[in-house]
Amino acid sequence: MLSKLLNNGGSGAGGRPTVGQLLAVAAGVGVVTAVGYGVYRLLKHRAEQMPPTEWRRVGEVSDLWIYPIKSCGAVRVRQFQCSPIGPQVGLLRDRIFMVVKSADGAFITGRSHPTLVLVQPAFDAAYERMTLSAPGMMDITVPVAALLTARPGDFSVWDQPVAAVDCGEEVARWLSRFLLSEDFGLRLVYYPLERPTRPVREKNRIHALLTARDSGALHDATSYMLLSEASVADVNTRLEKPVPALQYRANVLVKGPAAFEEDNWKWIRIGDTTIYRNVKPCTRCLFTNVDPETGVSSPDQEPLSTLRKYRLKPGLGASPVLGMQMGIRELGAIGLGDAVYVG
């Protein structure tokens, strides 16, 4: 069509195209260019959402942790299933419980209550009953399987509403006595659903790859977090008192890659089938300073102060980065010693 406008003569002298015809040609070229660029962007976006076909091995899984209660102790496991709401072994699931205030149902964390880390969960062989222990307290058992049939109430995580089941008076009194030295004030609640229900928090919307499907059960941002041994070691070389990898509360610890290499990974495959997307860097807060063995926050604000000296990233303010937060893209199971690949 454009060639006809140029070659068929018209009313211009000597058969030359008129100004109107030239403008029509320019407009046509502009439309074709715009459409072509739009198609290119669409195809590029779709390609970026697809896992790669070629992978490079970078290391292997050296440790795995599940944190059944938000801000409380970890359960070390040899393997776990990767569900849409996070790591799981039976009814042992990541950040599936949280401690809330009796008055308004708002959750509390180790930022304000560092001794939460001393509440240590353990599960029975069938992964249906959770037993809690803490210094100076008699153990208490929570029948997790029974909570699945209870009616959920309304609670909140970071001011976002979430449905959760109240775990009862006995454990509420136990937690209140340990954390507040009172008979009331706190309760334990359980997330009973199989899918995430919260949108991306407003502060995290700068991360274009982060979606609502990554928000997990009762997690802050995503349902999976990965960290490398070398990154932990690099920070420790700068500290007077080294801290364990567990203090950073990752789900997956990897040995093999160089320090902070995980910052730049786009796609991660663990084992043969489980695939994740790096959706945001893991920004660090005051909870990073809490010793998981003593429940005491560092008076020197370490390792957070040291991280701020060399691990700040553009656009993330005063929150330094260590590790990465992942979104699950292809479900599977992972275990200790599994190979880790990037693409």
N, C-alpha and C positions, 0 to 999 in steps of 0.2 A: 504493500500500500504506500509506504513512504517513497519507494523508488518511482512509483507512478506519479506522485506529486512532483518529483524532481524532473522526470523524463518526458512527461506528456505535454510539455509546453505550457499553454494557458494564455492568459491575457498579457503577459509580460512581453516587452519588446524583444524580438529575435528569439522568441520561444523560451526566454529565461524565466525561471520561477518568480512569482510575485512575492512581495513581502509577506503577504498573508500565508502563502504556501510555505515559505521558509519558517514562519512562526509555528505553523502546524507541524512541520517536520521536527522542530525543536521540542515542541510539546510532546510529540510521539516518542521521541528519544528519551525525554525525561520520564514519561510513564513507564516505558520498557525498563529503564534503569532502576526506577523505584520498585517496580514489581520484582525485577531480578534480585535486587538487594534484599527485599522482604523475604523472598523464597530462600535466599542464601542464609539469612538470619534464622529462619524457621528450621531449616535443615541442620544448621550448626547447633541450635539449641537442642534439637532432638538427639543429635549425635552425642552431645555432652551429657545427656541424661542416660545414655546407654553404657553399661560396663564395657571396658576395653576387651579386645580379643587377645592381646599380648600382655604378659605379666612378667615382672622381674622379681626374683626372690630377694628379700632384704634381711630376713632373720627368722626367728621362731618365738612362739609364745613361751614365756618363762614363768608367768604367774597369772592367776585368775581370781577375781574377788567379786562377791555379790554382797550388797549392803541392803538387807531386807527392810531396815528401818532408817528413814532419812536421818542422817547425821550420827547414827549409832554405829556400833562395831561391825566389822566385816566378817563374812564367812568365806574362808578360802576353799576353793573347789578345784577338782582336777579337770572338769569339763562342764560346759553348760550349753543348753539350747538357746538359740537366738530368736526371741519372739518379737512381735511388733511393739511390745511395751518394755522390752529389756531382757537381760540375761535371766535364765530360770533353770532350776532343777526341781521338777515337781511343783509344789506350792512355795518353794523357796524362790523368791523373785526379787529383782532389784528395785529398791525404793518403792515398795508396795505398801509399806506402813509409814506413818508419820505421827509425831507427838504434837498435839494441838492444845491450845488454851481452852479451858472449860468455858470461859466467859463468852468468847466470840468465834471459836472454831478456827482461829488463825494458827498456822503451824509455827513451831519454833525450830531453830537449828543450832548447830555448834558455834555459830557466830556469837550468839547471845548466851548460850548455855553449853560451854565447852565440855562439861562432864557427861554430856550425852554420849560421847565416844566410848565411855566406860560401860555403857549398857551393851552387853554382849549377847547377841542372839545365837542360838544353836537349834538345829532341826533333828528330828528323829529319822530313822532309817528310811521311812516311807515319805519323808518330806511333807508331812501333813500337820505336825505339831511343832510349835516354836517355843523354846524355853529361854527365858531371859535371866541373866545373872548380872550382878553389879556389886562392887565392894560394900561390905557391911549389910547386904540384903540377902534374904532367903530367895532361892530360885522360884520363878513363877512360870507357868506354862499357858500358852495361848493356843487353843484348838483352831488352827487356821481353817481346816476343812469345813468346820461348822459355820464360819463367817460367810461362806459362799451363798448360803440360803437366807441370810439376813437382809433386811431392807436398808438401803443406804440413806444417809442424810446429806446435808449440804455443808461443805467446808471450803477452804480456799488455800491455794498455793500461789504466792506472789500476787495476791489480790485477784486471782483468777478462780472462779467457782469450780469445784470438783466434787463429784459424788464419792462418798466413802462410808464404810460401815464402822460404827462405834464398837470397840472390842470389849466393853463392859466395865463394871465398877471395880472389880478386883485388880486388874492391871492398871487402871486409872489411879487407884490409891497407891499402888506400888511405885509407879513413876513419880507421882507427886511427892511421896515421902523421900525418894532418893534424890530427886532434882531440886525440890523446893523445901524439904523438911516440913511439909504440911500434909494433911490428909486429903486434900483436894486441890484443884487448880489446873491439872493437866489430864489429858485423855489420850488413848491410843486409837487411831483409826486405820482402816484397811481399804485399799482400792480394789474393788471386786470385778472390774471390767477387763476385757481382753484387748482393748484398743485404746490408743490415746484419745483424749477428748478436749484438750486445751489448745487454743491457737498459739502461735509463736508470740512470746512476750514482746512488748513494744521495743524494749531496749535491744532485742536481738534481731530486729527486722532489717538491720543493715547487712545481715548475712544472707545473701540472695539464695543460697542453696538450702538453707534451713527451712523446713516445712512443718506444718502441724502434725504430720504423721511421725515426726521425729521426737515429739515432746514426751514420750514415755508415760509412765504411770504417775508418780509424784515427783519427777525429776525437775531440776532447775531449768535445764535447756534441752538436753537430749538423753536418750536411753543407753548410750554406750560411750565410754571414754577410754582412750588408748594413750599409753605413755611408754617411752623407751628407757631401758636401764641406763644408757649413755647420757640421756638428758638429766636424769636424777644424779648421776655421778658428776656431771659438769657443775651443777648447782652446788653439790657437796664440797667440791674443791674450793669454793669461795666462802664456805661457812666455817665458823669456829667449831660448831657442833653439828655434824652431819645429821640428816633426817632420813628415815626409811622411805622407800617408795610408797608404802602403804599410807603415809601421811598425805599424799596427793589424791588418794581415793579414786584411783583408776579402776576400771573393770579388767583391762587387758594390759599386761606388762610384756614388752617385747625386748629380746636381746638380739644384737647384731648390727642394727643401723647406728650411724654416728649421731652424736648429740644434736637434738632438735631437727633431725632429718624429717621427722614426721610432720613438721610444720607444712611442708610443701607437697605431701602426698595428696593425690586427688581421689583415687580409688584404692581400696584395700581389700584383698582377698585373704582369708585365713582358712587353711586347709583346702579342700577340693571345691567346696560349694558356697561357703558363706561370704557374701560380698557387702561391703560398707562403702559409704561415701563420706569423705571428709567435709562436714557441713559448717564447721566453725572452729576457731581456736578455743582452747579451754582457758578462759580468763580466771585469774586467781583472786580470792578474797581473804578476809581475816581468818576464816576457818582453816586456811592453809597453815597457820601458825600453831594449831593445836596438836600437841603430842598425843598420838593414839594410845599410848601406854599409860600416861599419867592424867590425861584430861586437862592439862594445864596449857594455857596459851602463852607463847614465848613473850617474856617481858621486853625483849629486844625486837619484837615483831619480825622474827626470822622463821622461815626463809623468805617471807614476803618482801621485806626491805631489800634484800639482795636481788631478788628477781626484778624489782622495779629499777634497779641500776642498769640492767642490760636485756631485759625481756619485755619491754613495752613495744606495742605495735601501733601504727597509725590508725586513728579512729577509735581506739579502745580506751582512751583516757589513762587513768592511773592504775588500771588492772593489768598486771603482767600476764604473759602467756606461758603455760607449761602443759604440754600434751594437746591432744585434739579430741573434739567431740564428733561422734560419727552417727550417721543415720543408716539403719539397716535397709539394704536394697534387695538382697536375696537371702532368704532364711536358711538356716542350717544349724549345725552344732560345731563347737570348737573345743579344743582340749590342749593341755600342756604338751609342748613339743611340736605342735602343729606349725607348719611352715607359714610364713607371712609374706605375701606378695603385694606389689604395688603396680598400678597401671596408669 
